């Protein structure tokens, strides 16, 4: 899944999705550039991620878990 990731930056994006407000995570999405389908997923569901806190937290938790593997 990880092509050329900056794992620290991806972890920051994951934490941003899980812990920050609905607008704060958008500034961290550049970290997803080297992470397979994640950037396109975030682009496709960005409005849903912003509107639904539970979905945003779940995506952040999943991305954070993937970084730790």
PDB file of N, CA, C, O and CB in Angstrom:
ATOM      1  N   UNK A   1       0.823  -1.186   0.000  1.00  0.00           N
ATOM      2  CA  UNK A   1       0.000   0.000   0.000  1.00  0.00           C
ATOM      3  C   UNK A   1       0.871   1.256   0.000  1.00  0.00           C
ATOM      4  O   UNK A   1       0.514   2.248  -0.634  1.00  0.00           O
ATOM      5  CB  UNK A   1      -0.938  -0.005   1.204  1.00  0.00           C
ATOM      6  N   UNK A   2       1.988   1.230   0.689  1.00  0.00           N
ATOM      7  CA  UNK A   2       2.842   2.397   0.779  1.00  0.00           C
ATOM      8  C   UNK A   2       3.890   2.372  -0.330  1.00  0.00           C
ATOM      9  O   UNK A   2       4.738   1.480  -0.365  1.00  0.00           O
ATOM     10  CB  UNK A   2       3.514   2.468   2.156  1.00  0.00           C
ATOM     11  N   UNK A   3       3.832   3.341  -1.227  1.00  0.00           N
ATOM     12  CA  UNK A   3       4.773   3.406  -2.336  1.00  0.00           C
ATOM     13  C   UNK A   3       6.039   4.138  -1.934  1.00  0.00           C
ATOM     14  O   UNK A   3       7.139   3.620  -2.127  1.00  0.00           O
ATOM     15  CB  UNK A   3       4.133   4.085  -3.537  1.00  0.00           C
ATOM     16  N   UNK A   4       5.906   5.316  -1.387  1.00  0.00           N
ATOM     17  CA  UNK A   4       7.057   6.101  -0.931  1.00  0.00           C
ATOM     18  C   UNK A   4       6.590   7.030   0.179  1.00  0.00           C
ATOM     19  O   UNK A   4       6.679   8.251   0.046  1.00  0.00           O
ATOM     20  CB  UNK A   4       7.702   6.914  -2.110  1.00  0.00           C
ATOM     21  N   UNK A   5       6.102   6.473   1.255  1.00  0.00           N
ATOM     22  CA  UNK A   5       5.468   7.313   2.265  1.00  0.00           C
ATOM     23  C   UNK A   5       6.450   7.961   3.226  1.00  0.00           C
ATOM     24  O   UNK A   5       7.536   7.444   3.489  1.00  0.00           O
ATOM     25  CB  UNK A   5       4.486   6.507   3.039  1.00  0.00           C
ATOM     26  N   UNK A   6       6.047   9.066   3.721  1.00  0.00           N
ATOM     27  CA  UNK A   6       6.683   9.663   4.880  1.00  0.00           C
ATOM     28  C   UNK A   6       5.793   9.219   6.044  1.00  0.00           C
ATOM     29  O   UNK A   6       4.775   9.847   6.334  1.00  0.00           O
ATOM     30  CB  UNK A   6       6.820  11.274   4.764  1.00  0.00           C
ATOM     31  N   UNK A   7       6.185   8.144   6.696  1.00  0.00           N
ATOM     32  CA  UNK A   7       5.316   7.534   7.692  1.00  0.00           C
ATOM     33  C   UNK A   7       4.937   8.495   8.816  1.00  0.00           C
ATOM     34  O   UNK A   7       3.824   8.440   9.339  1.00  0.00           O
ATOM     35  CB  UNK A   7       5.985   6.319   8.272  1.00  0.00           C
ATOM     36  N   UNK A   8       5.861   9.367   9.182  1.00  0.00           N
ATOM     37  CA  UNK A   8       5.563  10.345  10.229  1.00  0.00           C
ATOM     38  C   UNK A   8       4.435  11.293   9.778  1.00  0.00           C
ATOM     39  O   UNK A   8       3.531  11.609  10.551  1.00  0.00           O
ATOM     40  CB  UNK A   8       6.840  11.154  10.591  1.00  0.00           C
ATOM     41  N   UNK A   9       4.507  11.738   8.520  1.00  0.00           N
ATOM     42  CA  UNK A   9       3.485  12.633   7.981  1.00  0.00           C
ATOM     43  C   UNK A   9       2.143  11.916   7.852  1.00  0.00           C
ATOM     44  O   UNK A   9       1.097  12.506   8.121  1.00  0.00           O
ATOM     45  CB  UNK A   9       3.922  13.185   6.618  1.00  0.00           C
ATOM     46  N   UNK A  10       2.169  10.652   7.443  1.00  0.00           N
ATOM     47  CA  UNK A  10       0.931   9.884   7.332  1.00  0.00           C
ATOM     48  C   UNK A  10       0.335   9.676   8.727  1.00  0.00           C
ATOM     49  O   UNK A  10      -0.882   9.747   8.897  1.00  0.00           O
ATOM     50  CB  UNK A  10       1.189   8.516   6.634  1.00  0.00           C
ATOM     51  N   UNK A  11       1.177   9.424   9.710  1.00  0.00           N
ATOM     52  CA  UNK A  11       0.701   9.312  11.088  1.00  0.00           C
ATOM     53  C   UNK A  11       0.075  10.607  11.579  1.00  0.00           C
ATOM     54  O   UNK A  11      -0.914  10.586  12.311  1.00  0.00           O
ATOM     55  CB  UNK A  11       1.839   8.914  12.005  1.00  0.00           C
ATOM     56  N   UNK A  12       0.651  11.729  11.179  1.00  0.00           N
ATOM     57  CA  UNK A  12       0.086  13.027  11.537  1.00  0.00           C
ATOM     58  C   UNK A  12      -1.280  13.222  10.881  1.00  0.00           C
ATOM     59  O   UNK A  12      -2.201  13.743  11.510  1.00  0.00           O
ATOM     60  CB  UNK A  12       1.041  14.161  11.126  1.00  0.00           C
ATOM     61  N   UNK A  13      -1.415  12.805   9.621  1.00  0.00           N
ATOM     62  CA  UNK A  13      -2.715  12.862   8.942  1.00  0.00           C
ATOM     63  C   UNK A  13      -3.719  11.983   9.677  1.00  0.00           C
ATOM     64  O   UNK A  13      -4.854  12.399   9.908  1.00  0.00           O
ATOM     65  CB  UNK A  13      -2.587  12.416   7.460  1.00  0.00           C
ATOM     66  N   UNK A  14      -3.310  10.771  10.046  1.00  0.00           N
ATOM     67  CA  UNK A  14      -4.202   9.870  10.774  1.00  0.00           C
ATOM     68  C   UNK A  14      -4.657  10.504  12.089  1.00  0.00           C
ATOM     69  O   UNK A  14      -5.839  10.463  12.430  1.00  0.00           O
ATOM     70  CB  UNK A  14      -3.504   8.525  11.044  1.00  0.00           C
ATOM     71  N   UNK A  15      -3.714  11.085  12.818  1.00  0.00           N
ATOM     72  CA  UNK A  15      -4.069  11.757  14.077  1.00  0.00           C
ATOM     73  C   UNK A  15      -4.967  12.963  13.821  1.00  0.00           C
ATOM     74  O   UNK A  15      -5.894  13.230  14.586  1.00  0.00           O
ATOM     75  CB  UNK A  15      -2.800  12.197  14.829  1.00  0.00           C
ATOM     76  N   UNK A  16      -4.687  13.690  12.741  1.00  0.00           N
ATOM     77  CA  UNK A  16      -5.526  14.837  12.393  1.00  0.00           C
ATOM     78  C   UNK A  16      -6.958  14.421  12.119  1.00  0.00           C
ATOM     79  O   UNK A  16      -7.900  15.086  12.549  1.00  0.00           O
ATOM     80  CB  UNK A  16      -4.962  15.559  11.183  1.00  0.00           C
ATOM     81  N   UNK A  17      -7.116  13.324  11.407  1.00  0.00           N
ATOM     82  CA  UNK A  17      -8.460  12.819  11.124  1.00  0.00           C
ATOM     83  C   UNK A  17      -9.157  12.388  12.409  1.00  0.00           C
ATOM     84  O   UNK A  17     -10.346  12.645  12.591  1.00  0.00           O
ATOM     85  CB  UNK A  17      -8.397  11.645  10.137  1.00  0.00           C
ATOM     86  N   UNK A  18      -8.426  11.741  13.284  1.00  0.00           N
ATOM     87  CA  UNK A  18      -9.029  11.230  14.517  1.00  0.00           C
ATOM     88  C   UNK A  18      -9.298  12.299  15.562  1.00  0.00           C
ATOM     89  O   UNK A  18     -10.309  12.254  16.262  1.00  0.00           O
ATOM     90  CB  UNK A  18      -8.147  10.187  15.109  1.00  0.00           C
ATOM     91  N   UNK A  19      -8.375  13.276  15.665  1.00  0.00           N
ATOM     92  CA  UNK A  19      -8.403  14.151  16.835  1.00  0.00           C
ATOM     93  C   UNK A  19      -8.728  15.614  16.565  1.00  0.00           C
ATOM     94  O   UNK A  19      -9.147  16.329  17.475  1.00  0.00           O
ATOM     95  CB  UNK A  19      -7.107  14.082  17.505  1.00  0.00           C
ATOM     96  N   UNK A  20      -8.543  16.065  15.344  1.00  0.00           N
ATOM     97  CA  UNK A  20      -8.728  17.487  15.055  1.00  0.00           C
ATOM     98  C   UNK A  20     -10.151  17.772  14.607  1.00  0.00           C
ATOM     99  O   UNK A  20     -10.944  16.859  14.377  1.00  0.00           O
ATOM    100  CB  UNK A  20      -7.740  17.949  13.985  1.00  0.00           C
ATOM    101  N   UNK A  21     -10.454  19.039  14.490  1.00  0.00           N
ATOM    102  CA  UNK A  21     -11.760  19.465  14.011  1.00  0.00           C
ATOM    103  C   UNK A  21     -11.946  19.153  12.544  1.00  0.00           C
ATOM    104  O   UNK A  21     -11.017  18.709  11.869  1.00  0.00           O
ATOM    105  CB  UNK A  21     -11.949  20.941  14.248  1.00  0.00           C
ATOM    106  N   UNK A  22     -13.140  19.384  12.056  1.00  0.00           N
ATOM    107  CA  UNK A  22     -13.467  18.960  10.696  1.00  0.00           C
ATOM    108  C   UNK A  22     -12.687  19.676   9.607  1.00  0.00           C
ATOM    109  O   UNK A  22     -12.599  19.153   8.496  1.00  0.00           O
ATOM    110  CB  UNK A  22     -14.912  19.157  10.456  1.00  0.00           C
ATOM    111  N   UNK A  23     -12.122  20.838   9.867  1.00  0.00           N
ATOM    112  CA  UNK A  23     -11.347  21.537   8.848  1.00  0.00           C
ATOM    113  C   UNK A  23      -9.846  21.287   8.968  1.00  0.00           C
ATOM    114  O   UNK A  23      -9.124  21.429   7.980  1.00  0.00           O
ATOM    115  CB  UNK A  23     -11.619  23.016   8.930  1.00  0.00           C
ATOM    116  N   UNK A  24      -9.370  20.927  10.125  1.00  0.00           N
ATOM    117  CA  UNK A  24      -7.929  20.849  10.393  1.00  0.00           C
ATOM    118  C   UNK A  24      -7.214  19.759   9.592  1.00  0.00           C
ATOM    119  O   UNK A  24      -6.053  19.948   9.229  1.00  0.00           O
ATOM    120  CB  UNK A  24      -7.702  20.611  11.861  1.00  0.00           C
ATOM    121  N   UNK A  25      -7.846  18.653   9.309  1.00  0.00           N
ATOM    122  CA  UNK A  25      -7.187  17.541   8.628  1.00  0.00           C
ATOM    123  C   UNK A  25      -6.865  17.841   7.171  1.00  0.00           C
ATOM    124  O   UNK A  25      -5.955  17.235   6.607  1.00  0.00           O
ATOM    125  CB  UNK A  25      -8.050  16.315   8.705  1.00  0.00           C
ATOM    126  N   UNK A  26      -7.595  18.767   6.551  1.00  0.00           N
ATOM    127  CA  UNK A  26      -7.387  19.061   5.126  1.00  0.00           C
ATOM    128  C   UNK A  26      -5.968  19.558   4.830  1.00  0.00           C
ATOM    129  O   UNK A  26      -5.436  19.283   3.755  1.00  0.00           O
ATOM    130  CB  UNK A  26      -8.398  20.103   4.658  1.00  0.00           C
ATOM    131  N   UNK A  27      -5.366  20.264   5.739  1.00  0.00           N
ATOM    132  CA  UNK A  27      -4.015  20.767   5.533  1.00  0.00           C
ATOM    133  C   UNK A  27      -2.944  19.688   5.603  1.00  0.00           C
ATOM    134  O   UNK A  27      -1.782  19.951   5.294  1.00  0.00           O
ATOM    135  CB  UNK A  27      -3.717  21.820   6.541  1.00  0.00           C
ATOM    136  N   UNK A  28      -3.315  18.488   6.001  1.00  0.00           N
ATOM    137  CA  UNK A  28      -2.367  17.398   6.175  1.00  0.00           C
ATOM    138  C   UNK A  28      -2.454  16.346   5.072  1.00  0.00           C
ATOM    139  O   UNK A  28      -1.731  15.351   5.119  1.00  0.00           O
ATOM    140  CB  UNK A  28      -2.590  16.747   7.507  1.00  0.00           C
ATOM    141  N   UNK A  29      -3.317  16.542   4.091  1.00  0.00           N
ATOM    142  CA  UNK A  29      -3.564  15.500   3.091  1.00  0.00           C
ATOM    143  C   UNK A  29      -2.399  15.252   2.145  1.00  0.00           C
ATOM    144  O   UNK A  29      -2.360  14.207   1.496  1.00  0.00           O
ATOM    145  CB  UNK A  29      -4.764  15.858   2.291  1.00  0.00           C
ATOM    146  N   UNK A  30      -1.464  16.162   2.046  1.00  0.00           N
ATOM    147  CA  UNK A  30      -0.304  15.939   1.169  1.00  0.00           C
ATOM    148  C   UNK A  30       0.462  14.672   1.565  1.00  0.00           C
ATOM    149  O   UNK A  30       1.102  14.037   0.727  1.00  0.00           O
ATOM    150  CB  UNK A  30       0.639  17.157   1.213  1.00  0.00           C
ATOM    151  N   UNK A  31       0.389  14.321   2.828  1.00  0.00           N
ATOM    152  CA  UNK A  31       1.057  13.108   3.312  1.00  0.00           C
ATOM    153  C   UNK A  31       0.528  11.859   2.620  1.00  0.00           C
ATOM    154  O   UNK A  31       1.234  10.852   2.550  1.00  0.00           O
ATOM    155  CB  UNK A  31       0.880  12.975   4.819  1.00  0.00           C
ATOM    156  N   UNK A  32      -0.688  11.903   2.114  1.00  0.00           N
ATOM    157  CA  UNK A  32      -1.300  10.736   1.477  1.00  0.00           C
ATOM    158  C   UNK A  32      -0.851  10.545   0.038  1.00  0.00           C
ATOM    159  O   UNK A  32      -1.238   9.559  -0.590  1.00  0.00           O
ATOM    160  CB  UNK A  32      -2.797  10.856   1.520  1.00  0.00           C
ATOM    161  N   UNK A  33      -0.052  11.450  -0.506  1.00  0.00           N
ATOM    162  CA  UNK A  33       0.372  11.358  -1.902  1.00  0.00           C
ATOM    163  C   UNK A  33       1.041  10.035  -2.241  1.00  0.00           C
ATOM    164  O   UNK A  33       0.839   9.522  -3.342  1.00  0.00           O
ATOM    165  CB  UNK A  33       1.309  12.482  -2.222  1.00  0.00           C
ATOM    166  N   UNK A  34       1.815   9.473  -1.355  1.00  0.00           N
ATOM    167  CA  UNK A  34       2.529   8.239  -1.634  1.00  0.00           C
ATOM    168  C   UNK A  34       1.885   7.002  -1.048  1.00  0.00           C
ATOM    169  O   UNK A  34       2.543   5.974  -0.889  1.00  0.00           O
ATOM    170  CB  UNK A  34       3.904   8.345  -1.132  1.00  0.00           C
ATOM    171  N   UNK A  35       0.614   7.089  -0.726  1.00  0.00           N
ATOM    172  CA  UNK A  35      -0.050   5.984  -0.035  1.00  0.00           C
ATOM    173  C   UNK A  35      -1.159   5.405  -0.908  1.00  0.00           C
ATOM    174  O   UNK A  35      -2.341   5.656  -0.676  1.00  0.00           O
ATOM    175  CB  UNK A  35      -0.623   6.453   1.320  1.00  0.00           C
ATOM    176  N   UNK A  36      -0.766   4.632  -1.908  1.00  0.00           N
ATOM    177  CA  UNK A  36      -1.694   3.904  -2.767  1.00  0.00           C
ATOM    178  C   UNK A  36      -2.991   4.608  -3.050  1.00  0.00           C
ATOM    179  O   UNK A  36      -3.008   5.699  -3.621  1.00  0.00           O
ATOM    180  CB  UNK A  36      -1.993   2.613  -2.172  1.00  0.00           C
ATOM    181  N   UNK A  37      -4.070   3.989  -2.654  1.00  0.00           N
ATOM    182  CA  UNK A  37      -5.398   4.490  -2.955  1.00  0.00           C
ATOM    183  C   UNK A  37      -5.892   5.540  -1.968  1.00  0.00           C
ATOM    184  O   UNK A  37      -6.969   6.101  -2.170  1.00  0.00           O
ATOM    185  CB  UNK A  37      -6.358   3.357  -2.992  1.00  0.00           C
ATOM    186  N   UNK A  38      -5.151   5.818  -0.921  1.00  0.00           N
ATOM    187  CA  UNK A  38      -5.642   6.678   0.156  1.00  0.00           C
ATOM    188  C   UNK A  38      -5.958   8.097  -0.330  1.00  0.00           C
ATOM    189  O   UNK A  38      -6.981   8.668   0.047  1.00  0.00           O
ATOM    190  CB  UNK A  38      -4.616   6.737   1.277  1.00  0.00           C
ATOM    191  N   UNK A  39      -5.083   8.664  -1.164  1.00  0.00           N
ATOM    192  CA  UNK A  39      -5.339  10.024  -1.641  1.00  0.00           C
ATOM    193  C   UNK A  39      -6.630  10.089  -2.444  1.00  0.00           C
ATOM    194  O   UNK A  39      -7.421  11.014  -2.262  1.00  0.00           O
ATOM    195  CB  UNK A  39      -4.167  10.522  -2.492  1.00  0.00           C
ATOM    196  N   UNK A  40      -6.856   9.127  -3.326  1.00  0.00           N
ATOM    197  CA  UNK A  40      -8.088   9.149  -4.113  1.00  0.00           C
ATOM    198  C   UNK A  40      -9.301   8.894  -3.217  1.00  0.00           C
ATOM    199  O   UNK A  40     -10.368   9.466  -3.444  1.00  0.00           O
ATOM    200  CB  UNK A  40      -8.026   8.100  -5.244  1.00  0.00           C
ATOM    201  N   UNK A  41      -9.147   8.046  -2.209  1.00  0.00           N
ATOM    202  CA  UNK A  41     -10.236   7.796  -1.271  1.00  0.00           C
ATOM    203  C   UNK A  41     -10.605   9.081  -0.529  1.00  0.00           C
ATOM    204  O   UNK A  41     -11.779   9.429  -0.410  1.00  0.00           O
ATOM    205  CB  UNK A  41      -9.845   6.691  -0.270  1.00  0.00           C
ATOM    206  N   UNK A  42      -9.585   9.773  -0.036  1.00  0.00           N
ATOM    207  CA  UNK A  42      -9.831  11.024   0.685  1.00  0.00           C
ATOM    208  C   UNK A  42     -10.469  12.053  -0.245  1.00  0.00           C
ATOM    209  O   UNK A  42     -11.383  12.773   0.156  1.00  0.00           O
ATOM    210  CB  UNK A  42      -8.516  11.579   1.280  1.00  0.00           C
ATOM    211  N   UNK A  43      -9.989  12.123  -1.483  1.00  0.00           N
ATOM    212  CA  UNK A  43     -10.580  13.051  -2.437  1.00  0.00           C
ATOM    213  C   UNK A  43     -12.028  12.726  -2.759  1.00  0.00           C
ATOM    214  O   UNK A  43     -12.847  13.628  -2.929  1.00  0.00           O
ATOM    215  CB  UNK A  43      -9.777  13.059  -3.700  1.00  0.00           C
ATOM    216  N   UNK A  44     -12.344  11.447  -2.843  1.00  0.00           N
ATOM    217  CA  UNK A  44     -13.700  11.019  -3.164  1.00  0.00           C
ATOM    218  C   UNK A  44     -14.661  11.266  -2.005  1.00  0.00           C
ATOM    219  O   UNK A  44     -15.822  11.617  -2.215  1.00  0.00           O
ATOM    220  CB  UNK A  44     -13.707   9.547  -3.538  1.00  0.00           C
ATOM    221  N   UNK A  45     -14.172  11.081  -0.789  1.00  0.00           N
ATOM    222  CA  UNK A  45     -15.038  11.186   0.387  1.00  0.00           C
ATOM    223  C   UNK A  45     -14.736  12.395   1.266  1.00  0.00           C
ATOM    224  O   UNK A  45     -15.096  12.396   2.443  1.00  0.00           O
ATOM    225  CB  UNK A  45     -14.919   9.942   1.209  1.00  0.00           C
ATOM    226  N   UNK A  46     -14.085  13.420   0.726  1.00  0.00           N
ATOM    227  CA  UNK A  46     -13.695  14.562   1.558  1.00  0.00           C
ATOM    228  C   UNK A  46     -14.882  15.256   2.207  1.00  0.00           C
ATOM    229  O   UNK A  46     -14.806  15.639   3.375  1.00  0.00           O
ATOM    230  CB  UNK A  46     -12.926  15.559   0.732  1.00  0.00           C
ATOM    231  N   UNK A  47     -15.967  15.425   1.481  1.00  0.00           N
ATOM    232  CA  UNK A  47     -17.145  16.071   2.073  1.00  0.00           C
ATOM    233  C   UNK A  47     -17.739  15.210   3.179  1.00  0.00           C
ATOM    234  O   UNK A  47     -18.174  15.728   4.208  1.00  0.00           O
ATOM    235  CB  UNK A  47     -18.207  16.349   0.996  1.00  0.00           C
ATOM    236  N   UNK A  48     -17.756  13.902   2.970  1.00  0.00           N
ATOM    237  CA  UNK A  48     -18.269  12.991   3.997  1.00  0.00           C
ATOM    238  C   UNK A  48     -17.366  12.985   5.229  1.00  0.00           C
ATOM    239  O   UNK A  48     -17.848  12.942   6.361  1.00  0.00           O
ATOM    240  CB  UNK A  48     -18.396  11.567   3.432  1.00  0.00           C
ATOM    241  N   UNK A  49     -16.057  13.030   5.000  1.00  0.00           N
ATOM    242  CA  UNK A  49     -15.118  13.080   6.124  1.00  0.00           C
ATOM    243  C   UNK A  49     -15.312  14.351   6.936  1.00  0.00           C
ATOM    244  O   UNK A  49     -15.188  14.342   8.161  1.00  0.00           O
ATOM    245  CB  UNK A  49     -13.670  12.993   5.623  1.00  0.00           C
ATOM    246  N   UNK A  50     -15.614  15.431   6.253  1.00  0.00           N
ATOM    247  CA  UNK A  50     -15.821  16.694   6.952  1.00  0.00           C
ATOM    248  C   UNK A  50     -17.142  16.699   7.714  1.00  0.00           C
ATOM    249  O   UNK A  50     -17.226  17.241   8.816  1.00  0.00           O
ATOM    250  CB  UNK A  50     -15.782  17.854   5.965  1.00  0.00           C
ATOM    251  N   UNK A  51     -18.165  16.098   7.128  1.00  0.00           N
ATOM    252  CA  UNK A  51     -19.501  16.151   7.723  1.00  0.00           C
ATOM    253  C   UNK A  51     -19.729  15.122   8.826  1.00  0.00           C
ATOM    254  O   UNK A  51     -20.490  15.377   9.760  1.00  0.00           O
ATOM    255  CB  UNK A  51     -20.527  15.958   6.655  1.00  0.00           C
ATOM    256  N   UNK A  52     -19.087  13.976   8.731  1.00  0.00           N
ATOM    257  CA  UNK A  52     -19.370  12.864   9.642  1.00  0.00           C
ATOM    258  C   UNK A  52     -18.152  12.571  10.524  1.00  0.00           C
ATOM    259  O   UNK A  52     -17.188  11.948  10.078  1.00  0.00           O
ATOM    260  CB  UNK A  52     -19.773  11.600   8.846  1.00  0.00           C
ATOM    261  N   UNK A  53     -18.207  13.015  11.748  1.00  0.00           N
ATOM    262  CA  UNK A  53     -17.083  12.850  12.669  1.00  0.00           C
ATOM    263  C   UNK A  53     -16.737  11.384  12.890  1.00  0.00           C
ATOM    264  O   UNK A  53     -15.558  11.030  12.928  1.00  0.00           O
ATOM    265  CB  UNK A  53     -17.397  13.509  14.000  1.00  0.00           C
ATOM    266  N   UNK A  54     -17.732  10.532  13.034  1.00  0.00           N
ATOM    267  CA  UNK A  54     -17.470   9.108  13.264  1.00  0.00           C
ATOM    268  C   UNK A  54     -16.718   8.482  12.100  1.00  0.00           C
ATOM    269  O   UNK A  54     -15.791   7.700  12.310  1.00  0.00           O
ATOM    270  CB  UNK A  54     -18.778   8.360  13.497  1.00  0.00           C
ATOM    271  N   UNK A  55     -17.105   8.815  10.881  1.00  0.00           N
ATOM    272  CA  UNK A  55     -16.435   8.312   9.685  1.00  0.00           C
ATOM    273  C   UNK A  55     -14.998   8.814   9.643  1.00  0.00           C
ATOM    274  O   UNK A  55     -14.080   8.054   9.335  1.00  0.00           O
ATOM    275  CB  UNK A  55     -17.194   8.741   8.410  1.00  0.00           C
ATOM    276  N   UNK A  56     -14.800  10.097   9.953  1.00  0.00           N
ATOM    277  CA  UNK A  56     -13.468  10.706   9.959  1.00  0.00           C
ATOM    278  C   UNK A  56     -12.555  10.013  10.980  1.00  0.00           C
ATOM    279  O   UNK A  56     -11.399   9.711  10.684  1.00  0.00           O
ATOM    280  CB  UNK A  56     -13.570  12.216  10.271  1.00  0.00           C
ATOM    281  N   UNK A  57     -13.079   9.770  12.161  1.00  0.00           N
ATOM    282  CA  UNK A  57     -12.300   9.109  13.218  1.00  0.00           C
ATOM    283  C   UNK A  57     -11.961   7.676  12.811  1.00  0.00           C
ATOM    284  O   UNK A  57     -10.844   7.212  13.041  1.00  0.00           O
ATOM    285  CB  UNK A  57     -13.080   9.115  14.559  1.00  0.00           C
ATOM    286  N   UNK A  58     -12.910   6.984  12.214  1.00  0.00           N
ATOM    287  CA  UNK A  58     -12.674   5.615  11.778  1.00  0.00           C
ATOM    288  C   UNK A  58     -11.596   5.551  10.695  1.00  0.00           C
ATOM    289  O   UNK A  58     -10.710   4.699  10.759  1.00  0.00           O
ATOM    290  CB  UNK A  58     -13.971   4.998  11.265  1.00  0.00           C
ATOM    291  N   UNK A  59     -11.660   6.434   9.709  1.00  0.00           N
ATOM    292  CA  UNK A  59     -10.646   6.466   8.649  1.00  0.00           C
ATOM    293  C   UNK A  59      -9.278   6.795   9.246  1.00  0.00           C
ATOM    294  O   UNK A  59      -8.273   6.200   8.859  1.00  0.00           O
ATOM    295  CB  UNK A  59     -11.024   7.504   7.556  1.00  0.00           C
ATOM    296  N   UNK A  60      -9.237   7.732  10.178  1.00  0.00           N
ATOM    297  CA  UNK A  60      -7.972   8.079  10.844  1.00  0.00           C
ATOM    298  C   UNK A  60      -7.394   6.912  11.612  1.00  0.00           C
ATOM    299  O   UNK A  60      -6.188   6.671  11.573  1.00  0.00           O
ATOM    300  CB  UNK A  60      -8.174   9.249  11.782  1.00  0.00           C
ATOM    301  N   UNK A  61      -8.263   6.176  12.321  1.00  0.00           N
ATOM    302  CA  UNK A  61      -7.806   5.012  13.079  1.00  0.00           C
ATOM    303  C   UNK A  61      -7.287   3.922  12.143  1.00  0.00           C
ATOM    304  O   UNK A  61      -6.265   3.300  12.431  1.00  0.00           O
ATOM    305  CB  UNK A  61      -8.942   4.461  13.954  1.00  0.00           C
ATOM    306  N   UNK A  62      -7.965   3.688  11.049  1.00  0.00           N
ATOM    307  CA  UNK A  62      -7.532   2.680  10.082  1.00  0.00           C
ATOM    308  C   UNK A  62      -6.203   3.062   9.435  1.00  0.00           C
ATOM    309  O   UNK A  62      -5.314   2.225   9.286  1.00  0.00           O
ATOM    310  CB  UNK A  62      -8.598   2.486   9.006  1.00  0.00           C
ATOM    311  N   UNK A  63      -6.079   4.312   9.060  1.00  0.00           N
ATOM    312  CA  UNK A  63      -4.826   4.788   8.447  1.00  0.00           C
ATOM    313  C   UNK A  63      -3.682   4.729   9.466  1.00  0.00           C
ATOM    314  O   UNK A  63      -2.570   4.329   9.123  1.00  0.00           O
ATOM    315  CB  UNK A  63      -4.995   6.242   7.909  1.00  0.00           C
ATOM    316  N   UNK A  64      -3.946   5.116  10.695  1.00  0.00           N
ATOM    317  CA  UNK A  64      -2.931   5.054  11.740  1.00  0.00           C
ATOM    318  C   UNK A  64      -2.477   3.626  11.999  1.00  0.00           C
ATOM    319  O   UNK A  64      -1.288   3.385  12.211  1.00  0.00           O
ATOM    320  CB  UNK A  64      -3.460   5.666  13.021  1.00  0.00           C
ATOM    321  N   UNK A  65      -3.394   2.689  11.984  1.00  0.00           N
ATOM    322  CA  UNK A  65      -3.050   1.283  12.180  1.00  0.00           C
ATOM    323  C   UNK A  65      -2.185   0.782  11.029  1.00  0.00           C
ATOM    324  O   UNK A  65      -1.222   0.047  11.249  1.00  0.00           O
ATOM    325  CB  UNK A  65      -4.323   0.426  12.306  1.00  0.00           C
ATOM    326  N   UNK A  66      -2.525   1.175   9.803  1.00  0.00           N
ATOM    327  CA  UNK A  66      -1.752   0.749   8.634  1.00  0.00           C
ATOM    328  C   UNK A  66      -0.309   1.270   8.701  1.00  0.00           C
ATOM    329  O   UNK A  66       0.621   0.579   8.284  1.00  0.00           O
ATOM    330  CB  UNK A  66      -2.432   1.241   7.341  1.00  0.00           C
ATOM    331  N   UNK A  67      -0.128   2.467   9.218  1.00  0.00           N
ATOM    332  CA  UNK A  67       1.222   3.035   9.332  1.00  0.00           C
ATOM    333  C   UNK A  67       2.041   2.239  10.339  1.00  0.00           C
ATOM    334  O   UNK A  67       3.246   2.072  10.153  1.00  0.00           O
ATOM    335  CB  UNK A  67       1.160   4.526   9.750  1.00  0.00           C
ATOM    336  N   UNK A  68       1.420   1.752  11.385  1.00  0.00           N
ATOM    337  CA  UNK A  68       2.151   1.038  12.431  1.00  0.00           C
ATOM    338  C   UNK A  68       2.501  -0.396  12.043  1.00  0.00           C
ATOM    339  O   UNK A  68       3.344  -1.017  12.690  1.00  0.00           O
ATOM    340  CB  UNK A  68       1.341   1.029  13.699  1.00  0.00           C
ATOM    341  N   UNK A  69       1.873  -0.930  11.002  1.00  0.00           N
ATOM    342  CA  UNK A  69       2.165  -2.325  10.598  1.00  0.00           C
ATOM    343  C   UNK A  69       3.457  -2.462   9.893  1.00  0.00           C
ATOM    344  O   UNK A  69       3.830  -3.567   9.498  1.00  0.00           O
ATOM    345  CB  UNK A  69       1.092  -2.858   9.723  1.00  0.00           C
TER     346      UNK A  69
END
